[in-house]
Amino acid sequence: MATRLEPAGSTVYLYTTDAPPPAGSRWRSIARARVVDEISGEPVLQTIAVTSERRDLVARNASGGIVGLIARPAHVFPALDVLPVDLDMTVAASGFLPRRLSGTLGPIAGFPTAFAPLDFGEVALHRPGVTLAGRVVSNMTTPQPIAGATVTIDAVWSTLPPAHWSPPALAEPPDLVALRPGLHAARDAGAAIAQRDLALSAQAKVLLLPLAADATRARLSDRDGLGAGGVLVVDRDDPSRVEAIEMAHVETTYATDQPAWVTLAHPARHLHRTGAVCTDGTPQAAVAPTTLSVSGGPGDRVAVLAAAPAWPDGAFVEIDDGIGAREFQRIERYATASDAEGHFRLPPIARVALVRLRAQAAGFIDATPIVTLDYRSAIQPVTLRME
C-alpha cells in the first residue's frame, strides 16, 4: 500500500490507499457472447432476452449484440480454483429461434486473484422460417391462372451476396428438406440422417392427460407393447400434429393393460390433447442414408444435407449423431403443383437468404425468379408469371 500526503486547505492528511480487491471479488462478466443474425452475419438489433437456470447470476445485454451474465465470482464460485462450474445461458430475440448455450468455467489457477469469463464467442441465431405462397399466372394484360404448374426451389444462397454479384456463379444446390415438427435437439454437421419408415402397431392407446409442448411425460391408457428404446407415435391420426419420439422410460408399476406414464427422450413440440391416439412405431430399414452438412438447433425446420436423396414427401427420417437420443422427423420437399386457380404453397424455409424458384408448365417458358426471403412474416406472397 502506498502512503502519501494530501493537503486540504491548511490541513495536510496522511493518505493510505486500500489494496485493490482481487479480480474475482469484483462484479465481473461470468459468461459472454456476441449474438448475430445467421443470414447477414450482423449483430441482432432486437432486444435480446438472456436467461439462465442459475438464479445467482444477473443477465445483461448491450448494443452490438453483446450479452452475458455477471456476478462476483468469489461470492458465487468460492472454490473455482479447484472445482469447475457448469454454466448455461439462453438467448432469445423476436423473429429468431431461442438458443441455449452451455459450457464449463474453470478451474482457474490463482483464483480469486486471477479470473477470466467463459466466452461463447460469436453466436448465430436462426430464423423460424417463412412460407412462400402465391399464384402461377400467364404474363398477359389480363393474367390467367395456370393449373398444374410445378413449382420447385432449384437454387439457394445461404448468405446475402455482395454488391454487383453474379447469381449463377454463387448459387448453391438446394440440398435441403423441410422438417416437421422441427429438430428436437442440437445436431452437428455430420450427423446421420436416413429415411426410416415406421410400421405402426395395431394396439392403439390414447392420452389420458394433455401432453403439452416441451413436456416429456405422457399419461397413456395402457403400456401394452411399449418399452424403453421404442418409438411412440403421438397423435397418429392428425397429420398436422403427429410426432414420433423415442421412449426413454415406461412405467411398469401396474399391469400392462393399466394406465401408465411414459417418459419421452425429447420434449414434444406440439400440444397433444386428451384422447389423442398413440401407438408404437417400429423403424424399418434405413433408405438412402446421408449426413447433415450444416449444424442445426432445436426448433429448426430445415435440414441442409450433404446430398438430397429422393425421399418421398411425408416420409419419416431418423437423425442420429451417435451422442444424444435419436429423433424422428417427417420431411417435406420444396416442390409442389398449382391448383385449378393457380395457387401454390411451399413448406416453410429458413437457413438461406435467397432462393431461385422454377415454375414449369406445358406450353410455357420456365419462370425462374430469384426471391429474397422476408423473415418478418410467416407467409411471403409470390406471383410467378409465365410466358
C-alpha positions in Angstrom: 0.0 0.0 0.0 1.3 3.4 -0.9 1.1 6.3 1.6 1.2 10.0 0.5 0.5 13.5 1.9 -2.8 15.1 0.7 -3.1 18.9 1.5 -6.7 20.2 2.0 -6.6 23.9 2.7 -4.4 24.5 5.8 -4.6 20.8 6.8 -2.4 18.0 5.5 -3.6 14.5 5.6 -1.6 11.2 5.6 -3.5 9.2 3.0 -3.0 5.4 2.6 -5.0 3.7 -0.2 -6.6 0.4 0.2 -5.3 -2.5 -1.8 -7.4 -3.2 -4.9 -9.8 -6.1 -4.4 -8.9 -9.4 -6.2 -10.3 -9.7 -9.7 -12.7 -12.5 -8.6 -14.2 -10.3 -5.8 -15.4 -7.6 -8.2 -18.5 -7.5 -10.3 -17.4 -9.3 -13.5 -18.7 -10.9 -16.6 -19.1 -14.6 -15.8 -20.2 -15.7 -19.3 -20.5 -13.6 -22.5 -21.3 -13.9 -26.2 -21.9 -11.8 -29.3 -25.2 -12.6 -30.9 -25.5 -12.2 -34.7 -28.1 -13.0 -37.4 -27.1 -16.2 -39.2 -28.2 -14.8 -42.6 -26.5 -11.4 -42.5 -23.7 -12.0 -40.0 -24.6 -8.7 -38.4 -25.4 -8.2 -34.7 -29.0 -8.7 -33.8 -30.7 -5.3 -33.3 -33.8 -6.5 -31.5 -33.9 -6.6 -27.7 -32.2 -9.8 -26.6 -33.6 -11.7 -23.6 -30.9 -13.5 -21.6 -31.8 -16.2 -19.0 -30.0 -18.9 -17.0 -31.0 -21.8 -14.8 -28.7 -20.3 -12.2 -30.5 -17.6 -10.0 -27.3 -16.2 -8.5 -26.2 -14.7 -11.9 -27.5 -11.4 -13.3 -28.4 -11.1 -17.0 -27.1 -8.2 -19.0 -27.1 -7.1 -22.7 -25.6 -4.2 -24.6 -25.5 -2.7 -28.1 -23.9 -4.6 -30.8 -25.4 -7.9 -29.8 -23.3 -8.3 -26.7 -24.9 -10.4 -23.9 -23.8 -12.1 -20.8 -24.2 -13.0 -17.2 -22.5 -11.1 -14.3 -21.8 -11.6 -10.7 -19.0 -11.5 -8.1 -17.2 -14.8 -8.9 -15.6 -15.2 -5.5 -19.1 -15.0 -3.9 -20.9 -17.5 -6.2 -18.0 -19.8 -7.0 -15.7 -19.8 -3.9 -13.9 -23.0 -5.0 -13.3 -22.1 -8.6 -9.6 -22.6 -8.2 -10.1 -26.3 -7.9 -13.7 -27.1 -8.9 -15.1 -26.3 -12.4 -18.7 -24.9 -12.8 -21.2 -25.8 -15.5 -22.9 -22.8 -16.8 -25.9 -22.2 -19.2 -27.2 -19.2 -20.9 -30.3 -18.9 -23.2 -30.6 -16.0 -25.6 -33.8 -15.1 -27.4 -34.9 -12.3 -29.7 -38.1 -11.5 -31.6 -38.0 -13.1 -35.0 -35.4 -15.8 -34.1 -35.4 -19.2 -32.5 -34.1 -19.2 -28.9 -30.6 -20.7 -28.5 -29.3 -22.4 -25.3 -25.5 -22.2 -24.7 -23.7 -24.3 -22.2 -20.1 -24.6 -21.1 -17.7 -25.1 -18.2 -15.9 -22.4 -16.4 -12.7 -23.2 -14.6 -10.9 -24.4 -12.7 -8.8 -21.2 -12.7 -5.3 -21.3 -11.2 -4.7 -18.4 -8.8 -8.4 -17.6 -8.3 -9.7 -15.2 -7.0 -6.7 -13.0 -7.8 -6.9 -14.3 -11.4 -10.2 -14.6 -13.3 -11.4 -14.9 -16.9 -15.0 -15.4 -18.0 -16.5 -18.2 -20.1 -16.6 -16.7 -23.7 -19.0 -18.3 -26.1 -17.7 -16.1 -28.9 -20.0 -15.3 -31.8 -23.3 -17.0 -31.6 -25.6 -17.1 -34.7 -29.4 -17.1 -34.2 -31.6 -18.9 -36.7 -34.8 -17.7 -38.2 -38.0 -19.8 -37.7 -38.9 -20.0 -41.4 -41.1 -18.3 -43.9 -43.7 -19.9 -46.3 -43.6 -19.0 -49.9 -47.1 -19.0 -51.3 -48.9 -17.3 -54.2 -50.1 -17.9 -57.8 -48.8 -19.0 -61.1 -50.3 -16.9 -63.9 -49.8 -16.2 -67.6 -48.0 -13.0 -68.3 -50.8 -11.3 -70.2 -52.7 -8.0 -70.0 -55.3 -9.9 -68.1 -53.3 -12.7 -66.3 -54.9 -16.1 -66.3 -54.2 -18.8 -63.7 -52.1 -21.7 -64.8 -53.2 -25.0 -63.2 -50.9 -27.9 -62.7 -47.7 -25.9 -62.9 -44.8 -27.5 -60.9 -43.1 -25.1 -58.6 -39.7 -26.0 -57.1 -36.7 -24.4 -55.4 -33.8 -25.1 -57.7 -31.0 -23.0 -56.1 -30.3 -21.2 -52.9 -27.9 -18.6 -51.4 -27.1 -19.2 -47.7 -25.9 -15.6 -47.1 -26.6 -12.2 -48.7 -24.4 -11.9 -51.8 -22.1 -8.9 -52.2 -22.8 -5.9 -54.4 -22.6 -6.5 -58.2 -23.0 -10.2 -57.7 -23.4 -12.8 -60.4 -26.3 -15.1 -59.3 -25.3 -18.3 -61.2 -21.7 -18.1 -60.1 -22.7 -18.1 -56.4 -25.7 -20.4 -56.5 -25.7 -23.4 -54.1 -27.6 -26.6 -54.8 -30.9 -26.9 -53.0 -29.9 -30.0 -50.9 -32.4 -29.4 -48.2 -35.7 -30.7 -46.9 -38.3 -29.3 -44.6 -38.7 -31.0 -41.2 -42.0 -31.5 -39.3 -42.3 -30.7 -36.4 -38.6 -29.4 -36.3 -35.5 -30.6 -34.6 -35.8 -31.7 -31.0 -32.1 -31.3 -30.2 -29.0 -29.7 -31.4 -27.3 -31.7 -34.2 -23.8 -31.0 -35.6 -22.8 -31.2 -39.2 -22.0 -34.9 -40.0 -25.0 -36.3 -38.1 -26.5 -39.3 -39.9 -29.9 -38.9 -41.5 -31.8 -41.6 -43.4 -35.4 -42.5 -44.3 -36.9 -44.8 -41.7 -40.5 -45.8 -42.4 -42.4 -46.6 -39.2 -44.6 -49.8 -39.1 -47.5 -48.8 -36.8 -48.7 -51.3 -34.2 -52.4 -52.2 -34.3 -52.5 -51.7 -30.5 -53.7 -48.1 -30.2 -53.5 -46.1 -26.9 -55.0 -42.8 -26.0 -53.7 -39.9 -24.0 -55.5 -39.6 -20.6 -54.0 -36.2 -20.0 -52.9 -33.5 -22.4 -49.2 -33.6 -23.5 -48.1 -30.0 -23.5 -45.4 -28.7 -25.9 -42.0 -29.0 -24.2 -43.3 -31.8 -21.9 -41.7 -35.2 -21.8 -44.2 -37.3 -19.7 -47.2 -38.8 -21.4 -50.1 -40.5 -19.5 -51.4 -43.3 -21.7 -54.4 -45.6 -21.3 -52.0 -48.7 -21.2 -48.5 -49.7 -21.9 -49.1 -53.0 -23.7 -46.4 -53.5 -26.3 -44.4 -50.4 -25.2 -40.8 -50.4 -23.9 -37.8 -48.1 -23.5 -36.0 -47.6 -26.7 -39.1 -48.0 -28.8 -40.8 -45.2 -30.8 -44.1 -43.7 -29.7 -46.2 -42.1 -32.5 -48.3 -39.4 -30.8 -51.5 -38.0 -32.5 -51.3 -40.7 -35.1 -54.5 -39.6 -36.9 -53.6 -35.9 -37.2 -51.1 -35.2 -39.9 -50.5 -31.7 -38.7 -49.6 -32.7 -35.2 -48.2 -36.2 -35.5 -44.8 -36.7 -33.7 -42.6 -39.8 -33.4 -40.4 -39.7 -30.3 -38.2 -42.4 -28.8 -39.3 -43.6 -25.3 -36.7 -43.2 -22.6 -38.7 -45.0 -19.8 -42.0 -46.8 -19.5 -43.6 -47.2 -16.0 -44.0 -50.8 -15.0 -45.7 -50.4 -11.6 -49.1 -51.8 -12.7 -50.3 -54.4 -15.2 -49.7 -53.8 -18.9 -53.4 -53.1 -19.5 -53.5 -50.3 -16.9 -52.7 -46.6 -17.3 -49.0 -45.8 -17.3 -46.6 -42.9 -17.5 -44.2 -42.9 -20.5 -41.1 -40.6 -20.4 -40.0 -39.4 -23.8 -36.4 -38.9 -24.9 -37.2 -35.5 -26.3 -39.9 -32.9 -25.4 -43.0 -32.8 -27.5 -43.1 -29.8 -29.9 -46.9 -29.7 -30.2 -49.8 -29.7 -27.8 -51.5 -33.1 -27.9 -54.9 -33.1 -26.3 -56.6 -35.7 -24.2 -57.9 -38.6 -26.3 -55.2 -38.3 -29.0 -54.4 -41.7 -30.5 -50.9 -43.0 -29.9 -49.2 -46.2 -31.0 -45.9 -48.0 -31.1 -43.9 -47.5 -34.4 -41.2 -50.0 -35.4 -38.5 -48.3 -37.6 -37.8 -50.1 -40.8 -34.5 -50.5 -42.7 -32.7 -47.3 -43.5 -33.1 -46.0 -47.0 -30.7 -43.6 -48.8 -28.6 -42.5 -45.8 -26.7 -39.2 -45.9 -25.5 -36.6 -43.4 -26.2 -33.1 -42.3 -23.9 -30.6 -44.0 -24.8 -27.7 -41.7 -25.5 -28.0 -37.9 -29.0 -27.3 -36.6 -30.6 -26.4 -33.3 -33.8 -27.1 -31.5 -36.8 -25.8 -33.5 -35.0 -25.7 -36.8 -37.5 -26.6 -39.6 -34.9 -27.2 -42.3 -32.2 -29.8 -42.7 -29.3 -29.0 -45.0 -27.9 -32.2 -46.4 -24.6 -33.4 -47.9 -26.8 -34.7 -50.7 -30.6 -34.6 -51.3 -31.9 -38.2 -51.7 -35.3 -38.7 -53.5 -37.1 -39.4 -50.2 -40.9 -39.3 -50.7 -42.9 -36.4 -49.4 -44.2 -37.1 -45.9 -41.6 -39.9 -45.2 -40.2 -40.3 -41.7 -36.4 -39.8 -41.4 -34.2 -40.8 -38.4 -31.5 -38.3 -37.3 -28.7 -39.8 -35.1 -25.4 -38.1 -34.2 -24.3 -41.1 -32.0 -24.3 -38.9 -28.9 -27.8 -38.0 -27.8 -31.0 -39.9 -28.3 -32.0 -40.3 -32.0 -35.0 -38.4 -33.3 -37.6 -38.9 -36.0 -38.9 -36.2 -38.3 -41.4 -36.1 -41.2 -39.9 -34.5 -44.3 -41.5 -32.2 -46.9 -39.8 -31.5 -50.2 -39.6 -28.0 -51.7 -41.8 -28.9 -54.7 -45.5 -28.6 -55.3 -48.1 -28.0 -58.1 -50.5 -25.2 -58.6 -54.2 -25.9 -58.1 -57.1 -25.1 -60.5 -56.8 -21.4 -59.6 -53.0 -21.3 -59.9 -52.4 -21.2 -56.2 -49.3 -22.9 -54.7 -47.7 -23.2 -51.3 -44.2 -24.5 -50.4 -43.1 -25.8 -46.9 -41.5 -23.2 -44.6 -37.9 -22.5 -45.5 -35.1 -21.0 -43.4 -31.3 -21.1 -43.1 -30.9 -19.3 -46.5 -31.0 -15.6 -47.7 -32.3 -16.1 -51.3 -33.9 -18.8 -53.3 -34.5 -19.3 -57.0 -37.9 -20.7 -57.9 -38.6 -22.6 -61.0 -42.1 -22.8 -62.4 -42.8 -25.2 -65.3 -46.0 -25.8 -67.3 -46.7 -27.3 -70.7 -46.7 -24.6 -73.4 -44.9 -22.0 -71.3 -41.3 -20.9 -70.9 -39.9 -21.7 -67.4 -40.1 -18.9 -64.9 -37.0 -18.6 -62.7 -37.3 -15.6 -60.4 -34.8 -15.1 -57.5 -36.6 -14.3 -54.3 -35.1 -12.6 -51.3 -36.7 -14.1 -48.2 -38.5 -11.8 -45.9 -38.4 -13.4 -42.5 -40.5 -10.7 -40.9 -43.7 -12.5 -41.9 -44.8 -16.1 -41.6 -46.1 -16.1 -45.2 -44.4 -14.3 -48.1 -46.7 -13.8 -51.2 -45.1 -14.6 -54.6 -46.6 -14.3 -58.1 -45.0 -16.3 -60.8 -45.6 -15.0 -64.3 -45.1 -17.4 -67.3 -44.9 -16.6 -71.0 
